[in-house]
Amino acid sequence: MARRHLSPYDSVWAWIRSKRPKLSFRGKTYKDYVAWRRMFKARLVELLGKMPERVSLNPEIVESVDMGPYVREKVLYDSDEYSTVSAYVLIPKDIGSEKRPGILAAHGHGRGKVDVCGVVNDRKEYERYVAPLNYDYAVKFVLRGYVVIAPDWRGFGERLSPEEWVRPNRDKCNVNYMAYGYLGYHLLALQIWDGMRTIDYLQSRREVDEDRIGCAGLSFGGTMTTYLAALDDRVKVACISGYLSTIRGDAMGMRAKANFCGAQYMPGLLTIGDIPDVAGLIAPKPLLIEMGERDQCFVIEDAKRAYKHLESIYRAAGVPERLDCDVHPGGHEWSGAKAYDWFERWL
């Protein structure tokens, strides 16, 4: 008698063990890479589903704060007919009439843009929210001369859904995902759309060289960096921190953790490939991967396995020198040990 699978847990992992993704990269040559990239990207975009219609950004600067070596502006701009993005823009004071490279600093789970911009009320708050993850990389970038934008993603920061909307013990990200699903949208597609509209706004700034745009982020910020760099040609350089992994990584004990989230769930991904395949679409752009040896969210063994697959894509694309990794001794946190030199080199 065939084995029965009663729970979703058992049935999902039985499916994963028995099926191979149809479009996961298995090539060797540049010709293989070009053919795979065309097919995989087209199918990925199809699975993401529809995007909103483009509207005027209607940008508005609602706050400006002198931070010593830089100015922090809070801006609002419309992403679609029913959605407004709140973001911080960090501008070096020594910029003069120059046009500088722009960086989209993507936040992860937490308090939103305030974390990556180091916005706190006191040292105690900094030690609680920012220091443990080395989280204020937007500030580190602006101090190196870049113009930086850090938007709130849907469901975070000033775009947080009200507490009373979510029943106790429910994951807010999952509730947001299902709510948008009633309208025919996948939440990740809308997050990507917001990221693309953020780049629209960043390029519109007089201080920014529109041909030199980079993207970097930790955790969910790594998710956003992955998909934006893969799908938006305007992103020229990227750093994915604390995200590269495989959904299929049950051999490393990941199957018991269900490291899934409605804010960053890619529908149907395992039918065509896995996370390193998505990251492979970034080739031939320069890409740096950060992975922590003590990361309990995206474990190092699985991250290294994903990186090995990513290396095979960059080799086939003919640009192995444009991929590098920073394996750092920390946990689920931003490193920066190689990142700033990486952007200096390529952007």
Secondary structure, 3 states (H helix, E strand, C coil): CCCCCCCHHHHHHHHHHHCCCCCCCCCCCHHHHHHHHHHHHHHHHHHHCCCCCCCCCCCEEEEEEECCCEEEEEEEEEEECCEEEEEEEEEEHHHCCCCEEEEEEECCCCCCHHHHCCCCCCHHHHHHHCHHHCCCHHHHHHCCCCEEEEECCCCCHHHCCCHHHCCCCCCHHHHHHHHHHCCCCCHHHHHHHHHHHHHHHHHHCCCEEEEEEEEEEECHHHHHHHHHHHHCCCEEEEEEECCCCCCCCHHHCHHHCCCCCCCCCCCCHHHHCCHHHHHHCCCCCCEEEEEECCCCCCCHHHHHHHHHHHHHHHHHCCCHHHEEEEEECCCCCCCCCCHHHHHHHHC
